[in-house]
């Protein structure tokens, strides 16, 4: 039986995803048919509101090494900083066995290159688990100290993470999924989140995968749906069968759209 998660919300995490620290991630209350009849989303959010390990430690990792380049002036937007420009940012380059390197810009508030490198390293392996066609769309990643929400800037080709939030996500095995979610925004939002084809898929489906996707259909539905589709397409059987059945029953058009999107982009790399 599939169960719907009822969450007690705490503070807000990545671009509005709500933190869930305890046992709310499973179980579900209604059956698949009941959920379909009421058009209820399956979860509150895709990452912090589930205990699903969409991307595991054993998954292929293309990360090769991390180089410290220099300190420099960089544009470092953040949700809790008043200064856009940082004159002493720590600049790293993450190299991979395939594809383009990705620069990591750590804010000068980390204090030392070693302190900044600790978090650049925590990120690098997670970048290595991204599909090549997604990672190649990243210009850079920005790291700040603090516990604010992760967010992406699709037009700029980057996303932003915060050190304490990274540690919290690592403790719950969610940092890989957070990196995936934000990279989906960078890789696909501009071209697809408001496209005619995606909107048609939304209209044909009976509901949304999460309440978060439902609340922001043009901003979050693509990224929220993509991580379920990714796990089902690349790692069949990783998700609970009832979850896979729910996806195929309730959002089949989004699943078809994302499968085509992944395949087309993979063929270009």
Buried (B, 14 or more C-beta within 10 A) or exposed (E): EBBBBEBEEEEEBBBBBBBBEEEBBEEBEBBBEEBBEEEBBBBBBBBBBBBBBBBEEEBEBBBEEBEBEEBEEBEBBBEEBEEEEBEEBBBBBBBBEEBBBBBBBBBBBBEEBEBBBEBBBBBBBBBBBBBBBBBBBBEBBBBBBBBBBBBBBBEEBBBBBBBEBBEBBBEBBBBBBBBBBBBBBBBBBBEBBEBEEBBEBBEEBBBBBBBBBBBBBEBBBBBBBBBBBBBBEBEEEBBEEBBBEBBEBBBBBBBBBBBEBBEEBEEEE
